[in-house]
Amino acid sequence: MPNDQATADFSTKPTLTGERVILRPFVEDDLDTFRAAVADPEVARLTGSPVDDAPDEERMRSWYGSRNAQTDRLDLAVVDRASGACVGEVVLNDWDPDNRNCNFRTLLTAAGRDRGLGTEAVRLVVGYGFESLDLHRISLEVFAFNPRARRVYEKVGFVVEGVLRQVLRDGDDWVDATVMAILAPEWAAHRGHPERRDS
Ligand SMILES: CC(C)(COP(=O)(O)OP(=O)(O)OC[C@H]1O[C@@H](n2cnc3c(N)ncnc32)[C@H](O)[C@@H]1OP(=O)(O)O)[C@@H](O)C(=O)NCCC(=O)NCCS
C-alpha cells in the first residue's frame, strides 16, 4: 500500500478566482440555483439524473448545507463574475486515496452556459485537484448526446479512454458514455491548455 495515502486535504474549501468565474464554497443563497437546476429537464438528461420538479426542500438544504463539512470530496459553487450569481457547481468526488483518483462532475444552469464559464471552471478545479490535492488521476463520463461537455473536457486536456456502450436509456434510444481522464503528468505538461504543448 502506498505510504502517501490520505494526504490530500479535502476539508479545506478554497476560493479559486479566474477571469470569468469564481469557485467558492456554497452559501445558503445558492440553493435557489440548485432548486432550479434539479428541476431542469435538460440538466437532468445531460447529467443522467432524474428530473425532480418538486425537489424536497429539507433534502436539498441538508445536501447543500453539508457540502462544506465533507472531508473526502470537494464541491464548489461556480459564480459568474459578470453578474455575481451562482450558476452551478463543480465537484471532485469518489476520492480513492490509495490511488489518488477522483471522479469529476459539473453542471451549469442555462444562465451560465455557452460563455466560456464552464471551460474556465473545469480548468480551475482540475488544477486545484492536481496542484493542491496531489491527485494523480481525475476521470469522468460524458454521454454521447453531450458534445458541448466533451469539447470542454478535451479543451482542458481530458483524454478519451473508452466507451461504455448503451449505458443509458434515453426514450427509445440507448446511449453510450465516453470515459475520459487526465493524469498529473499531463496536467504538469500543459496546465489545462493541451494545445500549447503541441506548439
Ligand atoms: C457542460 C458545461 C459545464 C460546459 O460549460 P459551458 O460554459 O457551457 O461551455 P463553454 O462555453 O466553456 O465551452 C463550450 C465549448 O463547446 C462547444 N460547443 C457548444 N455546443 C457544441 C456542440 N453541440 N457540439 C460541439 N461543440 C459544442 C463550444 O463551441 C465551446 O467550444 P470552443 O470554445 O472551442 O468554441 C455546461 O454547458 C453545462 O453544465 N451543461 C449542462 C450540464 C452538463 O452537461 N454537465 C456535464 C455532464 S458530463
The ligand as a Gaussian input file, in Angstrom:
#p B3LYP/6-31G(d) Opt

LIG

0 1
 C      -21.023000      21.175000     -19.915000
 C      -20.872000      22.576000     -19.359000
 C      -20.223000      22.541000     -17.980000
 C      -19.948000      23.374000     -20.318000
 O      -19.799000      24.675000     -19.849000
 P      -20.073000      25.933000     -20.823000
 O      -19.741000      27.149000     -20.081000
 O      -21.467000      25.817000     -21.361000
 O      -19.040000      25.673000     -22.015000
 P      -18.017000      26.714000     -22.674000
 O      -18.796000      27.888000     -23.158000
 O      -16.892000      26.962000     -21.747000
 O      -17.438000      25.856000     -23.894000
 C      -18.312000      25.139000     -24.752000
 C      -17.496000      24.600000     -25.916000
 O      -18.282000      23.592000     -26.561000
 C      -18.526000      23.997000     -27.889000
 N      -19.875000      23.527000     -28.215000
 C      -21.052000      24.046000     -27.826000
 N      -22.051000      23.292000     -28.314000
 C      -21.465000      22.283000     -29.026000
 C      -21.964000      21.183000     -29.757000
 N      -23.277000      20.967000     -29.885000
 N      -21.075000      20.345000     -30.352000
 C      -19.741000      20.547000     -30.226000
 N      -19.215000      21.583000     -29.522000
 C      -20.076000      22.425000     -28.944000
 C      -18.395000      25.492000     -27.900000
 O      -18.145000      25.993000     -29.205000
 C      -17.197000      25.657000     -26.958000
 O      -16.008000      25.266000     -27.567000
 P      -14.983000      26.391000     -28.187000
 O      -14.538000      27.228000     -27.022000
 O      -13.898000      25.576000     -28.786000
 O      -15.785000      27.186000     -29.186000
 C      -22.262000      23.301000     -19.284000
 O      -22.749000      23.558000     -20.584000
 C      -23.290000      22.509000     -18.517000
 O      -23.266000      22.464000     -17.300000
 N      -24.238000      21.882000     -19.218000
 C      -25.369000      21.190000     -18.585000
 C      -24.960000      20.007000     -17.681000
 C      -23.870000      19.150000     -18.298000
 O      -23.846000      18.880000     -19.484000
 N      -22.950000      18.704000     -17.423000
 C      -21.855000      17.855000     -17.848000
 C      -22.258000      16.429000     -17.818000
 S      -20.901000      15.379000     -18.339000

